[in-house]
Structures are given as C-alpha cells and as structure tokens.
Amino acid sequence: MGTVMKEFDLDPTKAAVSMKYILNEDLPPIRIRNDNNVLSYIMLKDMEREPTKYPLIIDVAEAEVDKSSTTLIVNPHAVSDLCTL
C-alpha cells in the first residue's frame, strides 16, 4: 500500500487508504492489504485486455489519531512530597 500512498502523494499519518477490486459481480470485492496484493492485481490486469474488467475501488479517509493515554507510575513512598511532570 506504500506504493499507492506515494503515487497519490498521501501522508500515511493523515490519510487511511483501503483498496479492493471486483473479480466477479457474484462475489464480494477482494481487499488489497499490502504491496504484494497490489502487484497481484497489476498482474491480473495485465493478463486481461478489457480495460473495464476488474474495477479497482480506492477509499481514502482521514486517518484516526490514536489518542491513547500515557500511564505514569508514581511511587507513593517517594522521598519528596513534590512531584513535577
């Protein structure tokens, strides 16, 4: 997926990209998860002469920022009564 991020000039810290393609209308879309999957898709497209076959779906969304909290372990038996962070 890094290849696609570079191609579209997307910052991975600001954008989340998901890709999938339709192999057959009777089946659910196949999700592309990594660069190897991208290469497999390109090879599949190279074998097919019809340009509209196996449409690619690219979804770009704003990346979720992990707002996990930081845990600070404080020793209650510290020598000093003052603790600064």
C-alpha positions in Angstrom: 0.0 0.0 0.0 3.0 2.3 0.4 3.3 2.4 -3.4 -0.2 3.7 -3.7 0.3 6.2 -0.9 3.4 7.6 -2.7 1.7 7.6 -6.1 -1.2 9.7 -4.8 1.1 11.8 -2.6 -0.8 10.9 0.6 0.6 11.2 4.1 0.0 7.9 6.0 -0.3 9.9 9.2 -3.2 11.9 7.8 -4.9 9.5 5.4 -6.1 6.0 5.6 -6.4 4.1 2.2 -8.3 0.9 1.6 -8.4 -0.8 -1.8 -10.4 -3.6 -3.2 -11.3 -4.9 -6.7 -14.2 -6.8 -8.1 -13.2 -10.1 -9.6 -16.7 -11.3 -10.3 -20.0 -9.4 -9.7 -21.4 -12.5 -7.9 -18.6 -12.4 -5.3 -17.7 -9.8 -2.7 -14.9 -7.5 -3.5 -11.3 -8.7 -2.9 -9.5 -6.5 -0.4 -5.9 -5.4 -1.2 -4.0 -5.3 2.0 -0.3 -4.8 1.0 2.1 -4.1 -1.8 2.2 -7.8 -2.8 -1.6 -7.7 -3.3 -1.2 -4.6 -5.4 1.3 -6.4 -7.6 -1.0 -9.4 -7.9 -3.8 -7.0 -9.0 -1.5 -5.4 -11.6 -0.5 -8.8 -13.0 -4.2 -9.8 -13.2 -5.0 -6.6 -15.1 -2.0 -7.2 -17.5 -3.5 -10.6 -18.5 -6.9 -9.0 -19.3 -7.3 -7.0 -22.5 -10.6 -5.4 -21.5 -9.8 -2.2 -19.5 -13.1 -2.1 -17.6 -12.7 -5.6 -16.2 -11.7 -6.0 -12.5 -12.6 -2.4 -11.4 -10.4 -1.0 -8.6 -12.1 0.7 -5.7 -9.9 3.1 -3.7 -11.3 4.7 -0.5 -9.4 7.5 1.2 -10.4 8.6 4.6 -9.0 10.9 7.3 -6.7 8.8 9.5 -7.8 8.1 13.0 -5.3 9.6 15.5 -4.5 7.2 18.4 -5.3 9.2 21.5 -4.1 6.6 23.9 -3.3 7.8 27.4 0.2 7.7 28.9 0.4 6.0 32.2 2.8 7.3 34.8 3.7 5.1 37.7 4.3 7.1 40.9 5.9 5.7 43.9 3.7 6.7 46.9 6.7 6.3 49.2 8.8 8.8 47.4 11.3 10.8 49.5 9.9 14.2 48.3 6.3 15.3 48.7 6.5 17.3 45.5 6.3 15.7 42.1 6.5 17.7 38.9 5.7 16.5 35.4 
